[in-house]
């Protein structure tokens, strides 16, 4: 698996001089221990952590990406690897389920619930894996999975866990169509974690084709075109029913706060209809449907 190499449109993370300053890493995480909340650090370290709030502007994107650093190369990811050699991942959809997370990352550690401010979940991402597994319904446009995007005033209940840094290349390859941001989750009590986590966010079709597919129709066809997908990020699609049910059950298993947050802070592609309203109206019946037998282990809830 090859790491993606895209020329950054902002100063590389090495300019921040964060990883090369030993005093910035005095917390030294140990395996199977929780990251230290941001508010527990001395003031000088809290000031240094603000360096990760880099301002970037993507001229071809409508998303507001200020206060977050975009990760475009494998070396960017390595800049936020903890001293114990792990990378924090932020889950917001199927990765709300520890079982699903472990099916993708068998060796993950520290699976936990957290809060992420300034983002919303949206069913606006066409996922080829639903076509591969036979659960996409293109005739009804029920073909989308979840992504997140910056949105002032929104707050999400998410999961955070760590993977070994050796898994970075495969992670980049697996989430090929997303924009990667370094974000700062919090505990549910509001204490910010020191270690940034990687979040898969909305990209744009133009940036994806130019940067990830290198302008190659062949690469795009192999990943999307062969499924009849000519646009990835859309505002006229509906949730894949099997996937939607799985994500709702995963959120419910995390507790009432996570469940309510998922229903009320997850939107259809129109960015107006909450998932709660959808499941009570045109999406009614989704939660009563069983996944196909071959997929029950993955999507059984």
N, C-alpha and C positions, 0 to 999 in steps of 0.2 A: 504494500500500500504506500502510495507516495503522498507526502505532505503537500498541501496546497501552498504555492508560492505566489503571492500577489503583492505588487508594489504598494506599500502603504501610502495613504493620502495625508498622513499626519506624522509627526516625529516618532521614530521607533521607541519602544518602551525602554531601551537601554539608555535613552537620554534622560530618563527619570532618575537614574542612579539609585534605584530602590533596592534591587537585589544585591548590589555590590556593597551596600552599607550594612555591616554586621549588626550595628545597634538597632536596625529596623527589624531584626529577626530574633530579638531576645526571647520571644514567647516560645520558640522551638517546640512545635507540636510533636507529640509522640503518637505512634499508631494507636488507633482505637480511642483517642481522646478528642473531646470537643474543642473547636477553636475558641480562643479567648475573645469574649465580647469586646468590641471596640472601646466601650466606655470604661473598661477596666485597665486600659493602658495609661501610662503617664502622659501628661499633656504634650510633651515633645514628640512622642511617638504618634499621638493622634494627629498632630500637625503634619508629620511626614506622610501619614496614610492619605491625606488629602491630595497627594500627588497623583493618586490613581484616578482622580476625577478630571481626566483630561478632556478638553473641549475639542470636538472634531466636527466637521461639517461635510456631509455627503451631498454634493450638488445635484446628483441624479436621484436622490431619495427624498421622499416627503416626510420621513420620520425625523423627529427631533432627537438627535443623539448626543446632545451636550451632556456633560458630566459623566460620561462613560467612555472607556477606552475600547476601541475595536481591535480584535485580535485577527490578524490576517495571515500570519505564517506560524509554522511550528515553533520557531524561536520566540515569538510573542507569547505563546502559551507557556513556554518554559520559564518566562519571567515571573509568572505567578504560581509556580510550583513551590510547595512548602518545603522546609528543610528535610522533612522525612521522605521526600520524593513523591508526594501525592498532589493531585490536582483536584480542586473542588468543582463539582458539577451541580447545576441548579435544575431541578425537574419541575415541570409545570403541568404536564398532561399525563401520558401513560407512565412516566417516571414518578408520579405520585404513589404508584404501587411499588413496594419494595420487591415483590416477586418479579414484576416486569423489569425493574432496574437490574436485578440480579441475573435475569435471563440475558441481558445485554452486557452487563459488567459483573461477572461472577465473583470477582475478588474485591468488590467495593467495600468500603468501611464507613462507619459513622453515619449511617442513614438516619436522617432526622428531619423534623418539620421546622420551617423557618418562614420569615416574612420578607417580601420584596416590594419596596415602594416605587411608585412611578411607572408601573407597567400594567397593561391589561392583556388578557387572553382573548384571542380571536380565532374563529374557525374560518380561516381564509387561505389556507395552504393546501394545494392539491398534492396528495401523497401517492407516488407510484406504487408503494408497497401494498396499498389497498387493492390496486388492480392485480398485482401479482398474487395476492391471497384470495381474490375473488369476492371481496366484500364491498368494493366500490359499486355504486349505482349511478352510472353516468346519465341514465335516462331521467333521473330525478335530481341530478346534480348533487347527490349525497356522496361526495367524494373528498371532503376536506378533513384535514387533521388540524391540530392546534399549533399556533405560533404565538409569540408575545411581541408587543410593540410598546414603545414609550408612550405614556399617557399621564399627564399631570393630574394628580389627585387620586389616582387608582392605587390600590394596594393588593397584593396577591399573597395567599398562603401557598408556599412551595415546599419542595423537599431539597435538601442538600446532602451530598455524600462525596466521598473521595475515591478517586481511582489512581492507579499507579501511573507515573509519568510516561512509562513505556507504552501506554494505551492512547496517548495523544494522537499519533498518526491515524489510527483506526477510527478514533472519535471524529476527527476532522473529515475523514472520507465518508463516514456513515451519515453525517449531518451536512452533506455537501452543499445543499441549497440555502443554508441559513447564514445570517450574519452573526458572528460571534462577538459578544460583548463581555468585558470583565465587569461584574456588578458586585454590589456589597449587600448581601442579605443581612437580616437581623434575626435575633431571637424573637419569639412571640411577645416577649416582654419589652422589646424595643432596643435591646443592646446590640450594637453593630459588631459583626464578626470582623476580625482583622484580615483574615485570608479572603481575597476576592474569589468569586465563583464564576464559571463560564456559563453564559446564558445564550441559548439559540434564539435569535430574534428574526423578525421579518426582514427579508432582503428585498430586492426588486428584480423583476425579470431581466431588465437591461443590464444591471450590475452582475447578475448571476451568469448571463450568457457571455459577457465580456471578460469577467474575472475568473470564474470557475471553469467555464467551458472553453476559455481562451478564444472565443469567437468561432468555435468549431461546431458546425451543424451535426457532425458525426457524433461528437461527445453528447450533445444535447439529445440527439435521437436515441442513443443507447440508454440514457437515463430517464428520458421523459417522452420523446416523440413517438417511440414505438408503442406507447400506451394510448396514443391519440391525444396527448396533452400538449397543447401549444402555448399555454400560459400557466404559470405556477401560482402566482399570487393574484387572487381574484376576489371580487366583492359580490359575486353572484352565485356562490356555492353554498351548500349546506353540509352539516357534519356527516361523516360516515357513521352510520347508525351503530355498528358493532363497536367501533372505536369510541364513540361518544359514551355509550353505556359503560364501557370499561373504565374510562376516565372518571365518570361520575361515581362509580362504585369505589374506585381507588381513593377519591377524595373523601367519600363517606367513611371509609375505613380509618381515615386519619382523625376523625372526630367531627363533632358538630360545627366547630368554627371553620375548619377547612372545607367541610361540605357546603355550608352556607356561602362561604367566600367563592367557592367554585361556581355555584349556581348564579350568584349575583354579580360576579366580576369576570365572567366569561361571556363573550358576545358572538353572535353570528357575524357573517362577513359584512353585514350592513352597519355594524358597529352601533346599533341602536337596540336590537333585540337581545335581551339577556337569555342565557341558557335556561334559567328558571321559567321564563315566559314561554320559550320555545317548547320545552317539555310539557308544558301545561296546555299547549294549543296544537299547532301543526306537527310538533314532534312527539305528541302523545303516543304511547305504545312502545317507544324505544326501550324503555327500562324493563319491559316485560318480554322482550325478544331474547332468545338464547343464541349465542354465537354458533357458527357451524361446528360440528363435532371435532374436526381436525384442529380447530383454533380455540377450543375451550380452555386448554391449559394457559394460553396466552391472554385470552380476552374473557375468561370466565368470571373475573371480578374477585 
